[in-house]
Amino acid sequence: MGGWRSGSALRRYVGEVRGKNLRKGYVYILRSLKDKNFYIGSTVDLERRYLQHSQGKVTSTKRRRPLELLFFQEFESISKARKIENRLKKLKR
């Protein structure tokens, strides 16, 4: 076994393999049909999250319904998806 995987490095590696970082992630963009504003988000379960938005269970989009899903992209991990989400949010300012 290589030295880089000994001790705490190995524990971190095993934790990443078992943890959330290996779950696929999605970035999505919603548009309000009411006020034409956009919402950018990320999730591990796109269908469930869109349903939450549509049912008014998400505070930031609750009063903007109805919503349409304009775009989504799958990423190899939720952490990668969140990085892209944050970059997109900075661009729209």
N, C-alpha and C positions, 0 to 999 in steps of 0.2 A: 504494500500500500504506500502511495506517495506521501511524503512529509506534509504536503499542503492539506491533506485530509486527516491529519491527526488532531487529537484534542478538541478544542473549541471549534476549529474549522470544520471538522467532521460533524459535530453536533449541529452546527448551522446548516450544513449541506443536507443532512437528514431532515432537519426541521423544514427546510424549503421544499424538499421532495414530498413530505407529508402535509405541508401547510397549504395555505390559500394561494401562494404564488404560482402554482402550476395549473390552477383552474383557468380555463379560457375566459377571456373578458371581451366585452363589447363596448364600443363608443357609439352613441346614438344622438341624433338631432331631431327634436320635435319642433313643429310649428303650430302655433295657436291659430285656429281658424277664426277666433273671436277678435284678437288684436294684432295678428300677424307677427308677433314676437317669436323668437327662437329660444329653445332650451337645449343645452348640451349636457349629456350625462354619461355615466359608465355603469356597467353592471355585469354580473356573472350569469344572469338569467334574463334575457331580453324580453321574452314573452311575459313573464311575471311582472317585470318592471313597467312595461308599457300598459299592462292591465291596471297596475296601481295608479299610474298617471291618469288613465281614462276614467277610473272610478273616483277620482278626486281625493285619493289617499296621500298625495304628495303636496305638501304645503305650497311650494313654489309654483306649481302649475294648476293648482286646484281651481282658481278663479279664471283661468285662461282656457278652459275647455269650451268646445271640443278641440282635440289635438290630432295632428297627423304625423306619422313617422316619415320623415323625409329621407333619412340616411342612417345606415349602421355599418359598422366594420368590426370584424372579429379579429382578436389579437391572441397571441399565444399565452398570455397571462393577464390577470386583472390588474396587476401592477403596471404593466405596459399600457393597458387601456387607460388607466387613470393618468399616466403621464401625458398621453395624447389628449385626453379630455382637458387637462390643465393648459396645455399649449393652445388648443383651440379657443378656450375661454379667454386667454390673453390676447389672441388675434382679433377677437370681435370687439374689443374696447376701442 
